[in-house]
């Protein structure tokens, strides 16, 4: 397996991330040896990489595997199959906010890596939420209304 080295620098503000991914794959594919795998840190860059794969007639995943970090719930259409490593941004923010509150209250905070609880695969429904403690409002019951028949 051949991995391509990371680029020297991320794109500047003049080049959109999608175009950066497109240009990056063109550069990497022109080099020797060609990689078997491209790992992309962003779903927008991955979109450009997959468009470049089509333009270069690269067979994905037979000739090249594209692995991309993607945000859960923010789905892009990729014209070729990719391996998506979904990141649950809401869970990461909640975990970070909790750590910040602990720090502000002078509570101990772990310094090592944190495991954000895993989420179910996209094709599985999320786990049942805890029951709400807020009482449900009762809506008045109304008899069904009938629409007048049209002749």
N, C-alpha and C positions, 0 to 999 in steps of 0.2 A: 504494500500500500504506500502511495506517495502522497504526502500532505504538502500543500504549498505554504511557504512562509507567510506570516502576516505582512500586510503592506507597511511601508515605512511610515505612512501618515494617513489619518482619516481625511476625507474630502474637506476642502475649504468651503466657505459659505457660497462660493460661486457655482458649485457643482451639486445638484440635488443628489440625495442618497441613492435613489433608484438609478440614476445615470452613473453614479460611482460604481455600483455593483455591476452594471453593464460593462463599463470600461475595465474594471478589475478582472473580470473573467476573460475578456479579450487579451489582456496582458499576460495573465497566468497561463492561458491555453497556448499562447505563442511560445512560451518558454519550454525548456527541456530539462528534466522530464516533466511530462504533464501529470497533474495530480489525479488521484482516484477520488478524492474527497475534498470538498470545499466547505469549511465551517464559517457561517456568516453570523455576526452578532446581532443582526437587526432584520426584521421582516421586510422593511422597505428596501434595504440593500439586496436582500434575497430575491425580491421581485425583479430587480435589474439583472441579477445573476441568471435567473431562470430565463429571462427574455434573451440574454446573450447566448445562453445554451441553445435556444431555438435558432438564433441567427447564425450560429457556428455549426449547426447540424450535429450537436453533441447529443448522443443518446443517453438520456437521464432515466433511470439510474444505472443502465448497463455500462456506460463509459465513465460516468461521473455521478457521485452521490452528493447532493446538496443538503447540508444540515443547517437549520436556521433557528435562532431564538425568536419566538413569536409571543405576542401578548395575548393571553387568554381572552376570548371574547372579541378580539379585533381580527377578523379573518380577511385575508387577501386571497384573491384567485391567483394561483400559480399555474402557469401553462404546462408545467411538467411536475412529476411527483417529487416531493421533498420530504425530508425527515424534519418534523417540527418539534422543537423542544419548547413547550408552552410555559410561560411565566405568568403566575397569577399576581398581577400588579396590586390588586386590592389587598390580598393577603400580605404582600411585602410591605405595603404602606401601613397596614394595621399593626404589623409586627414592629416596624420602625417607630411608629407613633407610641406604641406601648413602651418601648425601650426609652424613648425620649421622656415620657412621663416619669418612668422609674428614675432616670438620671436627675430630673428636676426635683424629685422628692428624696434625693440622696440614697436611693435604694441600690443594692448591688445589681449590676447588669453583666451578663456573660460577655466575655471578650472574644470567644472563639466563634466559629461559624454557627449560624442559627438554621435550623430546619423549619421551613415554613410548611405547615401541614400539606400533604399532597392533595390534589383534587382528582375527581374521577375523570377518566378519559372522556373526550368530547362526545362519544356516542352513548355514554351512560348518564342518566339523570343525576343531579346533585343529591346529596344526602338530605333527609328530611330536616327542616329547620326546627329548632326548639320551639315548643308552643309559646305563644305570646302571653304575657301576663295581663295585657290590656283586655278588658272585657269587650266582647264583640257587641256592636250596636245591633239592635233588632230592628229590622225593617218591617213596616206594617204589611201585613198580608193583604193582597188585593185579589179580587176574583179576576180570572182571565177575561180579557176583552175580546170580543169578536168583531172582525171587520165585516162591514156589510158586503154582501155578495154583489158582484158586478154582473150585469146582464148585457 
